Amino acid sequence: MKMMTRRSFLSLSAATAAALGISFLPVETAEACFAIPDAQNLLEEAYLYAFPLVIMNATKIYSTNTETANNIRAPINQFNHARKLADASFRTVVTPNVDTIYTQAWLDLSEEPMIYVVPATDRFFNVQVLDAWTNTAAVLEEPGIYAIVRSGWQGTLPEGVRKIEVPTTTVWTIARIVLSGTEDLPNVYAIQEQMQLMPLSMYTSGSYVPPKGSYVPENDFIPVNKVLAMTPKEFFDTANDLMVLNPPAPEDAALLRRLAALHVGPGETFDESLLGLGGTLRWKMMLLQLKSKLTEQATQYARQMGQWIYYGDPIGDFGTEYTYRTMVALIGLGANTTDIAIYPKTEVDSSGNTLTGKRTYKLHFTSFPPTVDN
């Protein structure tokens, strides 16, 4: 199966599909090929619903695929401290900041909570805590000792440790530390050295040596490419397994009742025969046709700020806006909520001309944000 990249997913159109020899079927004809009623719409709903969960898992697999922690990856429950600003070679996630040093960690809360120590700093520094569905469960902005626990955990925490509940077993933490030029790097490194991460049992025992991880060559992939290349069975069986330890939200119940006809849900086994005759071809067609739905959602949630636009609420805490959640997972995995950050972008200059690398531009501010004393 030819690997479909993120760019091809977003840019392929009906004309491109025709060039590939794929002709779009009328809805009535497509539905007749399925083994169950309304399967075309259900298949699309199921994909949009599950995509963020699957891309998060792929990103975790790639990011923890190492024996020891380094500046790119780290084993589960260990810090990956970036040591330089992200550049064009960075491929783990899309659109990283270019004035921020990242410290990331993928957590597994299946056995016990994880202790996360946030040091006091002289600059912007926060830790975004995401659940397995790409929702922001918390943002740690104050120095202190935090216990990141699975919702419903009933244990006792040491005095002075603040509890952060997350509804899923898989957790992604992203610490952002602002940097003022390369000469400021030693100061950022000093902050990173003060950060601590360990299981709760090791925190109370007073000593901890992180265990060695493992490296598997076939897990050295670009996460979004890996997911977009999955067959229907690979995709939905992966999603079904992930939902067991990362359960759907209560408000997802109505959708999951409908998706049960496709055997999509926690612990289910996807039956590819339900796609009917030509299922693989129509799966590819569906991915192509999803472009228009994602584009429509982008327009619905775009907010204008002069010539710039940014994506507004409920980014980062999506609720039942499943299509929007998938669109953001594709173009900005790990996006903050708007009370923490917005992500303005533009493709034209002040005269309406398309931006090009052949020109030099000046960014003009009429005013600056107020300074905040630390």
C-alpha positions as CSV (number, residue, x, y, z in Angstrom):
1,M,0.0,0.0,0.0
2,K,1.4,3.4,-1.0
3,M,2.2,5.6,2.0
4,M,0.0,8.7,2.1
5,T,1.7,11.8,3.6
6,R,0.0,14.5,5.6
7,R,0.5,16.9,2.7
8,S,-1.2,14.6,0.2
9,F,-4.0,14.0,2.6
10,L,-4.7,17.7,2.8
11,S,-4.1,18.6,-0.9
12,L,-5.6,15.8,-2.9
13,S,-8.8,16.8,-4.7
14,A,-11.3,15.1,-6.9
15,A,-9.2,16.0,-9.9
16,T,-6.2,14.3,-8.3
17,A,-8.3,11.3,-7.6
18,A,-9.4,11.1,-11.2
19,A,-5.8,11.2,-12.3
20,L,-5.2,8.2,-10.0
21,G,-8.0,6.3,-11.7
22,I,-10.4,6.7,-8.8
23,S,-14.0,7.8,-9.7
24,F,-16.3,8.9,-7.0
25,L,-19.5,7.0,-6.7
26,P,-22.9,8.6,-6.1
27,V,-24.0,8.2,-2.4
28,E,-26.7,5.7,-3.4
29,T,-24.3,3.5,-5.3
30,A,-21.7,3.7,-2.5
31,E,-24.2,2.7,0.1
32,A,-25.3,-0.3,-1.9
33,C,-21.8,-1.7,-1.6
34,F,-21.8,-1.7,2.2
35,A,-23.1,-4.6,4.3
36,I,-25.0,-2.3,6.7
37,P,-27.2,0.7,6.3
38,D,-25.7,4.2,6.4
39,A,-22.2,2.7,6.6
40,Q,-20.6,5.4,4.5
41,N,-21.5,8.1,7.0
42,L,-20.8,5.9,10.0
43,L,-17.3,5.1,8.6
44,E,-16.5,8.7,8.2
45,E,-17.8,9.6,11.7
46,A,-15.8,6.7,13.2
47,Y,-12.6,7.9,11.5
48,L,-13.0,11.5,12.5
49,Y,-13.8,10.4,16.1
50,A,-10.8,8.0,16.5
51,F,-8.1,9.7,14.5
52,P,-6.8,11.9,17.4
53,L,-6.5,8.9,19.7
54,V,-4.6,6.9,17.1
55,I,-2.2,9.7,16.1
56,M,-1.5,10.4,19.7
57,N,-0.6,6.7,20.2
58,A,1.6,6.7,17.1
59,T,3.4,9.8,18.3
60,K,4.0,8.2,21.7
61,I,5.4,5.0,20.1
62,Y,7.8,7.1,18.0
63,S,8.8,9.4,20.8
64,T,9.5,6.7,23.4
65,N,11.4,4.4,20.9
66,T,14.8,4.6,22.6
67,E,16.8,2.9,25.2
68,T,17.9,6.1,27.0
69,A,16.6,9.6,27.1
70,N,18.1,12.1,24.7
71,N,17.2,15.5,23.1
72,I,14.7,13.9,20.7
73,R,13.1,10.9,22.5
74,A,12.9,9.3,25.9
75,P,11.5,6.1,27.3
76,I,8.0,6.1,28.8
77,N,7.8,8.1,32.1
78,Q,11.0,10.0,31.4
79,F,11.9,13.5,30.2
80,N,13.0,14.3,26.7
81,H,14.8,17.6,27.1
82,A,15.2,19.5,23.8
83,R,18.6,21.3,23.7
84,K,18.0,23.6,20.8
85,L,15.2,25.4,19.0
86,A,13.1,23.4,16.6
87,D,14.0,23.8,12.9
88,A,12.8,22.5,9.6
89,S,14.2,19.0,10.4
90,F,11.8,18.6,13.3
91,R,9.3,15.9,12.3
92,T,7.7,14.6,15.5
93,V,4.8,17.1,15.5
94,V,3.8,20.0,13.2
95,T,4.2,23.7,13.8
96,P,6.5,23.8,16.9
97,N,7.3,27.2,18.4
98,V,10.6,28.8,17.3
99,D,11.3,30.8,20.5
100,T,10.6,27.9,22.9
101,I,12.6,25.0,24.2
102,Y,10.5,22.0,24.9
103,T,10.7,19.3,27.5
104,Q,8.3,16.5,26.8
105,A,7.3,13.2,28.6
106,W,4.9,10.5,27.8
107,L,3.3,9.0,30.9
108,D,1.7,5.7,31.6
109,L,-0.6,5.9,34.6
110,S,-1.8,2.3,34.5
111,E,0.3,1.2,37.6
112,E,0.5,4.4,39.7
113,P,0.6,8.2,39.5
114,M,3.6,10.1,38.3
115,I,5.2,12.9,40.3
116,Y,6.1,16.0,38.3
117,V,8.2,18.7,39.9
118,V,7.9,22.2,38.4
119,P,10.7,24.5,39.4
120,A,10.5,28.3,40.0
121,T,11.8,30.3,37.0
122,D,12.4,33.8,35.8
123,R,10.5,33.5,32.6
124,F,7.4,32.1,30.8
125,F,7.3,28.4,31.6
126,N,4.3,26.1,31.8
127,V,3.5,22.4,31.4
128,Q,0.5,21.4,29.3
129,V,-1.0,18.0,30.4
130,L,-2.9,16.3,27.5
131,D,-5.1,13.2,27.7
132,A,-5.0,10.5,25.0
133,W,-7.7,12.2,23.0
134,T,-5.7,15.5,22.6
135,N,-7.7,17.4,25.2
136,T,-5.8,19.6,27.6
137,A,-6.5,18.2,31.1
138,A,-4.5,20.8,32.9
139,V,-1.8,23.4,32.6
140,L,0.8,23.6,35.4
141,E,1.9,27.2,35.7
142,E,3.0,27.5,39.3
143,P,6.1,26.0,40.8
144,G,5.4,23.0,43.0
145,I,5.1,19.2,43.2
146,Y,2.3,17.7,41.2
147,A,0.9,14.1,41.1
148,I,-0.6,13.3,37.7
149,V,-3.2,10.6,38.4
150,R,-5.8,8.6,36.5
151,S,-9.3,9.9,37.2
152,G,-10.8,7.8,40.0
153,W,-7.5,7.0,41.7
154,Q,-8.2,6.7,45.4
155,G,-4.7,6.7,47.0
156,T,-3.1,9.1,49.4
157,L,-0.6,11.8,48.4
158,P,2.3,13.2,50.5
159,E,1.7,16.5,52.1
160,G,2.2,19.5,49.8
161,V,1.7,17.4,46.6
162,R,-1.1,18.7,44.3
163,K,-3.3,16.2,42.5
164,I,-3.9,16.6,38.7
165,E,-6.5,14.1,37.4
166,V,-6.5,12.9,33.8
167,P,-9.3,10.7,32.4
168,T,-6.9,8.5,30.4
169,T,-4.0,6.1,31.1
170,T,-1.8,7.7,28.4
171,V,-0.7,11.3,29.1
172,W,1.5,13.6,27.1
173,T,3.2,16.5,29.0
174,I,4.7,19.4,27.1
175,A,6.7,21.9,29.0
176,R,7.4,25.2,27.1
177,I,10.3,27.3,28.2
178,V,10.8,30.7,26.5
179,L,14.3,31.4,25.2
180,S,15.9,34.8,24.6
181,G,18.6,33.9,22.0
182,T,21.2,31.2,21.9
183,E,23.2,32.9,24.7
184,D,20.2,32.1,27.0
185,L,20.5,28.4,26.5
186,P,22.6,27.7,29.6
187,N,19.8,29.3,31.7
188,V,17.2,27.1,30.1
189,Y,19.3,24.0,30.7
190,A,19.5,24.9,34.4
191,I,15.7,25.0,34.5
192,Q,15.5,21.6,32.8
193,E,17.9,20.1,35.3
194,Q,15.6,21.2,38.2
195,M,12.6,19.4,36.7
196,Q,11.8,16.0,38.2
197,L,9.6,13.1,37.0
198,M,9.2,9.8,38.9
199,P,6.6,7.3,40.0
200,L,4.8,8.1,43.2
201,S,6.3,5.1,45.0
202,M,9.8,6.2,44.1
203,Y,9.2,9.8,45.3
204,T,8.2,8.5,48.7
205,S,11.2,6.2,48.9
206,G,13.6,9.0,48.2
207,S,15.6,7.4,45.4
208,Y,14.9,6.7,41.7
209,V,17.0,5.5,38.7
210,P,14.9,5.5,35.5
211,P,14.8,2.1,33.8
212,K,16.2,1.5,30.4
213,G,13.8,1.6,27.5
214,S,13.9,-0.2,24.2
215,Y,14.4,0.6,20.5
216,V,12.5,-1.2,17.7
217,P,13.5,-0.2,14.2
218,E,10.0,-0.6,12.7
219,N,8.8,2.1,15.1
220,D,11.1,4.7,13.7
221,F,8.4,6.3,11.5
222,I,6.8,9.7,11.0
223,P,3.6,9.4,13.1
224,V,1.2,11.1,10.8
225,N,2.4,9.1,7.8
226,K,2.1,5.9,9.8
227,V,-1.6,6.6,10.7
228,L,-2.6,7.8,7.2
229,A,-1.2,4.6,5.7
230,M,-3.2,2.2,7.9
231,T,-5.8,-0.1,6.5
232,P,-9.3,0.1,7.9
233,K,-8.8,-2.9,10.1
234,E,-5.4,-1.7,11.3
235,F,-6.8,1.7,12.2
236,F,-10.0,0.7,13.9
237,D,-8.5,-2.3,15.8
238,T,-5.8,0.0,17.1
239,A,-8.5,2.6,18.2
240,N,-10.6,-0.2,19.8
241,D,-7.6,-1.4,21.8
242,L,-6.6,2.1,22.9
243,M,-10.1,2.9,24.1
244,V,-9.9,0.2,26.8
245,L,-7.3,2.1,28.8
246,N,-8.2,5.5,27.4
247,P,-12.0,5.4,27.7
248,P,-14.3,7.7,25.6
249,A,-15.8,10.6,27.4
250,P,-19.4,10.2,28.8
251,E,-20.6,12.7,26.2
252,D,-19.4,10.3,23.4
253,A,-22.0,7.7,24.4
254,A,-24.6,8.7,21.7
255,L,-22.0,8.4,18.9
256,L,-20.6,5.2,20.2
257,R,-24.0,3.6,20.1
258,R,-24.2,4.3,16.4
259,L,-20.6,3.2,15.8
260,A,-21.3,-0.2,17.4
261,A,-22.8,-1.2,14.1
262,L,-19.2,-1.0,12.7
263,H,-17.8,-2.8,15.8
264,V,-16.0,0.4,16.8
265,G,-15.7,0.9,20.5
266,P,-13.7,-0.2,23.6
267,G,-12.6,-3.8,23.2
268,E,-14.4,-4.3,19.9
269,T,-12.9,-6.1,16.9
270,F,-13.5,-4.4,13.6
271,D,-15.1,-6.5,10.9
272,E,-13.6,-5.4,7.5
273,S,-16.3,-7.3,5.7
274,L,-18.8,-4.6,6.8
275,L,-17.2,-2.3,4.2
276,G,-18.6,-4.6,1.5
277,L,-17.4,-4.9,-2.1
278,G,-14.5,-2.6,-2.9
279,G,-14.1,-1.5,0.7
280,T,-10.4,-0.7,0.4
281,L,-10.9,1.5,-2.6
282,R,-13.8,3.3,-0.9
283,W,-11.7,3.8,2.2
284,K,-9.1,5.7,0.1
285,M,-11.9,7.7,-1.5
286,M,-13.2,8.6,1.9
287,L,-9.8,9.9,3.0
288,L,-9.7,12.1,-0.1
289,Q,-13.2,13.4,0.4
290,L,-12.6,14.3,4.0
291,K,-10.6,17.2,2.9
292,S,-13.7,19.3,2.2
293,K,-15.1,18.5,5.7
294,L,-11.9,19.5,7.5
295,T,-11.6,22.7,5.4
296,E,-15.2,23.6,6.3
297,Q,-14.5,23.1,10.0
298,A,-11.3,25.2,9.7
299,T,-13.4,28.1,8.3
300,Q,-16.1,27.7,11.0
301,Y,-13.6,28.1,13.9
302,A,-11.2,30.6,12.3
303,R,-11.0,34.0,13.9
304,Q,-9.8,37.1,12.2
305,M,-7.1,39.3,13.7
306,G,-6.2,42.0,11.1
307,Q,-4.8,40.1,8.2
308,W,-4.0,37.1,10.5
309,I,-6.3,34.3,11.4
310,Y,-6.2,31.8,14.3
311,Y,-8.3,28.8,15.4
312,G,-10.6,29.6,18.3
313,D,-12.5,27.7,20.9
314,P,-13.0,24.9,21.6
315,I,-9.4,24.2,20.5
316,G,-7.5,22.2,23.0
317,D,-10.6,21.1,24.9
318,F,-12.9,19.9,22.1
319,G,-15.9,18.3,23.7
320,T,-17.9,16.7,20.9
321,E,-16.5,18.7,18.1
322,Y,-14.9,15.6,16.6
323,T,-14.1,16.9,13.1
324,Y,-12.4,20.0,14.5
325,R,-10.4,17.8,16.9
326,T,-9.1,15.8,14.0
327,M,-8.3,18.8,11.9
328,V,-6.2,20.3,14.7
329,A,-4.5,16.9,15.3
330,L,-3.4,17.0,11.7
331,I,-2.2,20.6,11.6
332,G,-1.2,21.4,15.2
333,L,-1.1,18.3,17.5
334,G,-0.8,19.4,21.1
335,A,-2.4,22.8,20.6
336,N,-3.1,24.9,23.7
337,T,-6.5,26.3,24.7
338,T,-7.0,29.9,23.8
339,D,-6.6,31.2,27.3
340,I,-3.0,30.0,27.2
341,A,-2.0,30.6,23.6
342,I,-3.3,31.4,20.1
343,Y,-1.6,30.5,16.8
344,P,-2.0,33.3,14.3
345,K,-1.0,32.7,10.7
346,T,-1.2,34.5,7.4
347,E,-0.2,33.7,3.8
348,V,-0.2,37.3,2.5
349,D,1.5,40.5,3.3
350,S,-0.3,43.8,4.2
351,S,-0.8,44.5,0.5
352,G,-2.5,41.1,0.0
353,N,0.5,39.6,-1.9
354,T,1.4,36.0,-1.2
355,L,4.3,35.6,1.1
356,T,7.5,34.3,-0.5
357,G,11.0,33.4,0.6
358,K,12.3,35.6,-2.1
359,R,11.4,38.7,-0.1
360,T,12.3,40.2,3.3
361,Y,9.4,41.3,5.5
362,K,9.1,43.5,8.6
363,L,6.6,42.6,11.3
364,H,5.1,45.8,12.7
365,F,3.4,46.1,16.1
366,T,1.3,49.1,17.0
367,S,1.6,48.2,20.7
368,F,3.2,45.5,22.9
369,P,1.7,43.4,25.7
370,P,2.2,44.7,29.2
371,T,5.2,43.4,31.1
372,V,4.7,41.1,34.0
373,D,6.9,41.3,37.0
374,N,8.2,37.9,38.2
